């Protein structure tokens, strides 16, 4: 239970931390605003969790996937628009990603917290996971600030493009899961090189959406989404005043 | 901006193929165990898994091999589509109880390339 809690914490918290750090580095968000956004995100997650059991039974048991796909698309689009230095959209992306990931996490925590046999290990594993994600986030923040100081905003936008496009891969898997689309069988098999459930695999999955067995559809979608994001964000950046471009 | 978003939507939808009919299969989760633990299906077949969680705690159906992840709410039914798949073994597990809730989809038969 301790290891499971630790892995759950990392799987669900790390993507949120990464997006938050990325957007903070790109837009220099105010700490008070970030704290307020975190509260709103937590509130939205709780509301989503409370309604998810009911949602899961709608639309021939596909309601939950539809809502999750919507959240993924919101994260992608809001992240893209935030490249125009529109902070409101950055905050929207953060709230959406918190609702998407924290809902899973709360279901797990609430489901096993009441069991006295598992509560202690749950608490320790969760605390360790939060600590690991926090440390990772701080290191990533320093790295991104250093990259921005040396090379400007474009590398950060590239990183954000990969991270946001990874959410569309999640949406694609969800669409396939509820038979909205047919996905081709696996095109590559990189499990011999790096499996998804290894430590590095999990980090790369959270960072850029790494999949050990991607389908052809997933690869094309990812490429199209990244290129569309980069192209559009460059156009947005050039429209900004010179001061805001650096 | 609306033109850009329209272009993005068109680009994304152009790479997405659409769906066809699936065979149903019932999977039960009870006492943090999947029944049956192995599901055998022919190659290139789409499958509609009707997963019934008979436990009082939630579970998360997770599979890196199948690219599937879904929360199974207590005493509720869920639907997960998988396939069409090439011959091989595709493992799945309960993320909340990974030591006990484990299973696999065994895909048998020849692919089109073998015919």
Interface residues (C-beta under 8 A of the other chain):
Chain A: X4 X8 X52 X53 X56 X57 X60 X61 X62 X64 X65 X77 X81 X104 X107 X108 X111 X112 X115 X168 X172 X173 X175 X176 X177 X178 X179 X180 X181 X182 X183 X184 X185 X186 X195 X196 X197 X211 X212 X213 X215 X217 X220 X221 X224 X225 X228 X232 X235
Chain B: X1 X4 X5 X7 X8 X11 X12 X15 X16 X17 X18 X19 X20 X22 X46 X48 X57 X58 X60 X64 X65 X67 X68 X69 X70 X71 X73 X74 X76 X77 X78 X79 X80 X81 X84 X85 X86 X95 X96 X97 X98
